[in-house]
């Protein structure tokens, strides 16, 4: 690990990386082309650039597998920084027949993080098929965000009404996103924007404590002062409330594209396959899948 840190320092202090950072800090839109990078050099250059200029970065790989490798390399180099992965909503890219709830959760969590007011410079790795699907406009998402803070008064009946409106289901115990349960003064909530559910404990109407917990073991993970709960971004919002991922990112985000022509070609392929698949949606049983294609909330190639 010591050798890895030394190698990263060499990239961070390299004159070429310094020139790259200097150009990116110029006003206006700057377009650059980097040539000659092989293997993990991409991750080293991106890491060195981020460490010198820790703003938001979006990296677009050629496919999902390449994106996963890149995210893994960046996470190893930037141990203290969360490197987020932004997948498509389906079990397999460009195969629209089966949704992946894990992917939907990951997409929602990433959008929630990069659009939140407290967000700093985020690093997000993605690929063309994931970009093809639009995401919720940050302004709309902010209006629907449910915030609960420790020490504040909480109207439980009003909270139940909101959960019902947002499509959350009441269960005895929560085990997947979109569920909540109420047992006396304990409220368990599994948001679409978090890996673990929240447990809110009340003293009368006051929030006494909030913590995340493992739904399998019921063991607490960590105490927190404030939670932000978001609904399913795929089904809760209409097409006119959705935008491309690029509209969610901060204006000074650095966007890295592995191959621009491959990006355009894959968006075209996604468009053609989605148009073909949409003709069969009337026969689908899964409502969430129907809603995605009914809205056609996609980025069109032109």
Backbone torsions as a table, in degrees:
resi	resn	phi	psi	omega
1	UNK	NA	-34.8	178.8
2	UNK	-63.2	-40.6	177.6
3	UNK	-64.7	-37.1	178.9
4	UNK	-64.4	-42.8	178.8
5	UNK	-64.8	-38.5	179.0
6	UNK	-65.6	-40.8	179.5
7	UNK	-65.6	-40.7	178.0
8	UNK	-63.1	-38.8	177.7
9	UNK	-62.1	-35.9	178.2
10	UNK	-62.6	-42.5	177.5
11	UNK	-68.2	-42.6	-178.0
12	UNK	-60.4	-36.8	-176.5
13	UNK	-97.8	4.3	-179.7
14	UNK	-68.3	142.3	-177.1
15	UNK	-62.9	-33.7	-179.3
16	UNK	-68.3	-38.1	176.2
17	UNK	-67.2	-39.6	177.6
18	UNK	-62.0	-39.5	177.5
19	UNK	-65.7	-40.3	178.3
20	UNK	-60.9	-47.0	179.8
21	UNK	-62.7	-41.6	-179.9
22	UNK	-61.6	-41.0	179.2
23	UNK	-67.9	-39.6	-179.4
24	UNK	-67.7	-23.8	-179.2
25	UNK	-85.8	-1.6	177.2
26	UNK	-72.4	150.1	-179.9
27	UNK	-66.2	153.0	179.1
28	UNK	85.9	179.4	179.7
29	UNK	-84.1	118.9	-179.6
30	UNK	-107.4	128.0	178.4
31	UNK	-114.0	126.7	-177.6
32	UNK	-129.8	154.0	174.5
33	UNK	-124.3	124.3	178.8
34	UNK	-103.3	128.3	-178.4
35	UNK	-118.7	154.9	172.1
36	UNK	86.6	5.6	179.3
37	UNK	-80.4	131.3	-176.4
38	UNK	-125.0	136.6	174.8
39	UNK	57.2	-129.4	-175.3
40	UNK	-75.4	-1.5	177.2
41	UNK	-57.9	-33.7	178.1
42	UNK	-57.1	-47.2	-178.7
43	UNK	-64.9	-38.1	179.3
44	UNK	-66.3	-42.7	-179.4
45	UNK	-66.8	-43.8	178.2
46	UNK	-62.1	-43.6	-180.0
47	UNK	-63.4	-45.2	178.6
48	UNK	-62.0	-39.2	178.3
49	UNK	-65.3	-44.5	-179.5
50	UNK	-63.6	-42.7	-178.4
51	UNK	-64.1	-30.2	177.4
52	UNK	-84.4	-22.2	-176.2
53	UNK	-149.0	79.6	-170.6
54	UNK	-76.5	58.0	172.3
55	UNK	-94.1	-174.8	179.4
56	UNK	-74.5	142.7	178.9
57	UNK	-131.5	134.0	173.1
58	UNK	-116.8	125.6	-179.7
59	UNK	-114.9	124.9	-177.4
60	UNK	-111.1	105.4	177.4
61	UNK	-81.9	175.7	-178.0
62	UNK	-79.4	-27.2	179.2
63	UNK	-154.9	175.7	-174.3
64	UNK	-64.6	-41.8	-178.5
65	UNK	-63.9	-44.8	178.5
66	UNK	-62.7	-39.8	178.9
67	UNK	-63.4	-40.1	-179.8
68	UNK	-64.7	-41.8	177.4
69	UNK	-63.5	-42.0	-178.9
70	UNK	-64.9	-43.6	178.4
71	UNK	-61.5	-40.0	179.5
72	UNK	-64.1	-42.4	178.6
73	UNK	-63.6	-44.8	-179.5
74	UNK	-65.1	-39.9	179.4
75	UNK	-63.7	-34.5	179.0
76	UNK	-70.9	-35.4	-178.9
77	UNK	-79.8	-35.8	-176.9
78	UNK	-110.2	70.9	-171.6
79	UNK	-59.8	-33.8	-175.6
80	UNK	-88.7	1.9	-178.7
81	UNK	-117.8	133.1	175.1
82	UNK	-77.1	119.0	176.4
83	UNK	-98.6	113.8	-171.9
84	UNK	-89.6	143.7	177.7
85	UNK	-107.7	129.2	-178.1
86	UNK	-114.3	98.6	-176.3
87	UNK	-90.4	174.6	168.2
88	UNK	-80.6	174.0	-173.5
89	UNK	-86.4	0.5	-169.3
90	UNK	-112.6	162.3	-177.1
91	UNK	-62.9	-39.4	176.3
92	UNK	-130.2	134.4	-178.8
93	UNK	-55.6	135.8	178.1
94	UNK	66.6	12.4	171.8
95	UNK	-115.2	101.4	-167.7
96	UNK	-87.8	6.2	-172.9
97	UNK	-78.7	-29.0	-174.5
98	UNK	-128.5	118.8	175.4
99	UNK	-77.3	149.7	173.6
100	UNK	-112.4	111.4	-179.6
101	UNK	-64.0	-31.5	177.2
102	UNK	-64.1	-40.4	178.6
103	UNK	-68.6	-40.7	178.3
104	UNK	-61.1	-42.1	178.2
105	UNK	-62.4	-43.4	-178.7
106	UNK	-65.7	-39.4	176.9
107	UNK	-62.6	-46.4	-178.9
108	UNK	-62.2	-43.9	-179.3
109	UNK	-62.3	-42.8	-178.8
110	UNK	-64.8	-45.4	178.9
111	UNK	-63.1	-39.8	179.0
112	UNK	-61.6	-41.6	-177.5
113	UNK	-70.5	-47.4	-174.2
114	UNK	-76.0	-17.3	179.9
115	UNK	-99.7	-3.4	-178.8
116	UNK	-76.1	153.4	-176.8
117	UNK	-62.5	-34.9	-175.6
118	UNK	-83.0	-0.5	-176.4
119	UNK	-65.7	133.1	173.9
120	UNK	-95.4	-146.3	177.1
121	UNK	-76.7	107.6	-179.3
122	UNK	-93.6	146.3	173.7
123	UNK	-111.8	119.5	-176.9
124	UNK	-124.3	130.0	178.0
125	UNK	-111.6	132.9	-177.6
126	UNK	-147.9	-168.4	-177.2
127	UNK	-154.8	166.1	-170.1
128	UNK	-55.0	-43.5	-176.3
129	UNK	-62.6	-31.2	178.3
130	UNK	-75.1	-35.2	177.8
131	UNK	-67.9	-26.7	-176.7
132	UNK	-59.2	-33.9	-179.5
133	UNK	-85.5	131.9	176.6
134	UNK	-72.9	164.2	-179.9
135	UNK	-126.7	171.1	-176.7
136	UNK	-72.4	137.1	174.0
137	UNK	-57.6	128.1	-177.2
138	UNK	-54.5	-36.3	179.4
139	UNK	-64.2	-40.3	178.6
140	UNK	-68.8	-41.7	179.7
141	UNK	-62.3	-39.6	-179.3
142	UNK	-63.3	-36.4	-179.5
143	UNK	-69.2	-25.5	-177.8
144	UNK	-100.1	-3.1	-179.4
145	UNK	-69.0	130.6	176.8
146	UNK	-98.7	121.8	-178.1
147	UNK	-113.0	130.3	177.4
148	UNK	-125.3	128.1	-177.9
149	UNK	-121.6	143.9	178.2
150	UNK	-64.4	136.3	178.6
151	UNK	91.8	-9.1	-179.5
152	UNK	-94.2	160.4	174.8
153	UNK	-76.2	143.4	-179.1
154	UNK	-131.3	123.0	176.6
155	UNK	-88.1	102.8	-174.0
156	UNK	-64.6	-40.5	-180.0
157	UNK	-62.6	-42.2	177.5
158	UNK	-64.0	-38.9	178.9
159	UNK	-63.4	-40.8	178.7
160	UNK	-63.2	-41.7	177.6
161	UNK	-60.2	-41.5	178.5
162	UNK	-64.6	-44.9	179.2
163	UNK	-59.2	-41.4	179.2
164	UNK	-63.8	-43.4	179.0
165	UNK	-62.8	-36.3	-177.0
166	UNK	-87.3	3.0	174.9
167	UNK	85.8	11.7	175.8
168	UNK	-73.7	145.0	-179.7
169	UNK	-107.7	136.6	178.8
170	UNK	-84.0	128.7	-179.9
171	UNK	-131.2	167.6	175.0
172	UNK	-68.9	-40.1	177.8
173	UNK	-140.7	140.8	-178.2
174	UNK	-87.5	142.0	178.6
175	UNK	-143.3	-5.4	176.8
176	UNK	-152.0	160.1	-178.8
177	UNK	-56.8	143.7	179.3
178	UNK	94.0	12.6	-179.7
179	UNK	-121.0	154.8	171.5
180	UNK	-147.3	157.6	175.7
181	UNK	-142.2	151.5	178.7
182	UNK	-130.9	121.4	178.7
183	UNK	-132.0	98.1	-177.3
184	UNK	64.0	-123.2	-180.0
185	UNK	-94.1	18.4	179.8
186	UNK	-114.5	126.5	177.4
187	UNK	-119.5	118.5	175.4
188	UNK	-101.4	132.0	-177.0
189	UNK	-134.0	128.0	174.8
190	UNK	-108.4	97.3	-179.3
191	UNK	-72.2	157.5	174.0
192	UNK	-78.5	-6.7	-176.6
193	UNK	-108.8	22.1	-177.5
194	UNK	-150.3	147.9	-179.2
195	UNK	-71.5	-31.7	-178.0
196	UNK	-119.4	152.0	176.7
197	UNK	-74.7	163.3	177.4
198	UNK	-103.6	145.9	171.5
199	UNK	-118.3	117.8	179.9
200	UNK	-106.7	122.3	179.0
201	UNK	-107.0	131.8	-176.8
202	UNK	-108.6	146.6	166.8
203	UNK	-117.6	105.0	-166.2
204	UNK	59.9	-118.5	178.7
205	UNK	-104.3	7.2	-177.9
206	UNK	-98.1	138.0	178.1
207	UNK	-74.1	111.6	-177.2
208	UNK	-85.1	-39.7	179.6
209	UNK	-156.3	155.0	175.9
210	UNK	-135.0	133.9	175.4
211	UNK	-151.3	156.5	171.8
212	UNK	-87.5	154.8	179.5
213	UNK	-148.8	159.8	178.2
214	UNK	-84.2	118.6	-176.3
215	UNK	-67.2	-20.1	179.9
216	UNK	-79.1	-50.4	-177.5
217	UNK	-92.8	-15.8	-175.0
218	UNK	67.0	11.8	179.9
219	UNK	-82.9	141.1	-179.5
220	UNK	-68.1	146.0	176.6
221	UNK	-98.9	-58.5	178.1
222	UNK	-159.7	153.8	176.0
223	UNK	-85.2	141.4	178.9
224	UNK	-136.7	158.3	-176.4
225	UNK	-93.1	-22.8	-172.3
226	UNK	-152.5	138.6	177.6
227	UNK	-123.0	150.7	176.9
228	UNK	-125.0	120.2	-174.2
229	UNK	-111.2	129.3	-179.6
230	UNK	-124.5	149.6	178.7
231	UNK	-81.2	179.5	177.4
232	UNK	-66.3	117.2	-175.9
233	UNK	-72.9	-14.5	-179.4
234	UNK	-79.7	-38.8	-171.0
235	UNK	-111.9	-17.1	-174.9
236	UNK	-78.9	-21.8	-170.3
237	UNK	-119.5	149.3	178.7
238	UNK	-88.7	170.9	-176.2
239	UNK	-61.6	-37.3	-178.7
240	UNK	-71.0	-4.6	175.7
241	UNK	-102.8	7.4	-176.5
242	UNK	-118.1	152.2	-178.9
243	UNK	-141.1	173.4	175.6
244	UNK	-72.7	158.9	178.9
245	UNK	-56.9	-32.6	-178.2
246	UNK	-60.8	-29.7	-179.1
247	UNK	-77.4	-13.0	-179.3
248	UNK	-88.7	-29.2	-175.0
249	UNK	-70.0	148.8	172.8
250	UNK	-56.8	151.2	-172.9
251	UNK	-62.7	-27.3	-177.2
252	UNK	-96.4	19.7	179.9
253	UNK	-63.7	138.8	173.2
254	UNK	-89.6	124.2	-178.8
255	UNK	-109.8	121.1	179.0
256	UNK	-105.1	123.3	179.3
257	UNK	-116.9	121.5	-177.8
258	UNK	-63.5	-48.4	180.0
259	UNK	-149.5	109.6	-173.4
260	UNK	-64.2	-38.4	-178.8
261	UNK	-67.9	-39.6	177.1
262	UNK	-63.4	-38.5	177.3
263	UNK	-59.0	-48.9	-179.5
264	UNK	-64.5	-42.4	-179.1
265	UNK	-62.6	-41.7	-178.0
266	UNK	-71.4	-34.9	174.9
267	UNK	-62.3	-38.7	177.5
268	UNK	-64.2	-43.3	179.0
269	UNK	-63.7	-42.3	177.1
270	UNK	-59.5	-43.6	-179.3
271	UNK	-60.3	-47.4	-178.1
272	UNK	-64.9	-42.6	-179.6
273	UNK	-69.4	-37.7	179.1
274	UNK	-65.8	-40.4	178.0
275	UNK	-62.5	-40.4	179.9
276	UNK	-68.7	-43.6	-177.9
277	UNK	-68.0	-32.7	-177.3
278	UNK	-62.1	-22.7	179.0
279	UNK	-69.7	-16.7	-176.9
280	UNK	-103.4	-1.9	-171.5
281	UNK	-65.7	-22.5	179.8
282	UNK	-64.8	-19.6	-178.8
283	UNK	-96.0	-0.1	-177.4
284	UNK	-78.1	146.7	176.9
285	UNK	-94.0	-27.4	-175.9
286	UNK	-79.5	114.8	-175.2
287	UNK	-65.1	-38.1	-178.3
288	UNK	-61.8	-41.8	178.8
289	UNK	-65.8	-39.9	177.8
290	UNK	-59.4	-44.3	-176.6
291	UNK	-65.2	-38.2	179.5
292	UNK	-59.3	-44.4	-175.9
293	UNK	-85.9	-19.9	174.4
294	UNK	-68.1	-37.5	-179.2
295	UNK	-81.1	-24.8	-175.9
296	UNK	52.3	46.7	-177.9
297	UNK	-82.6	69.0	-176.5
298	UNK	-123.1	161.0	172.7
299	UNK	-88.4	121.9	-177.7
300	UNK	-86.5	144.5	-173.0
301	UNK	-54.9	-32.9	-176.8
302	UNK	-77.9	NA	NA
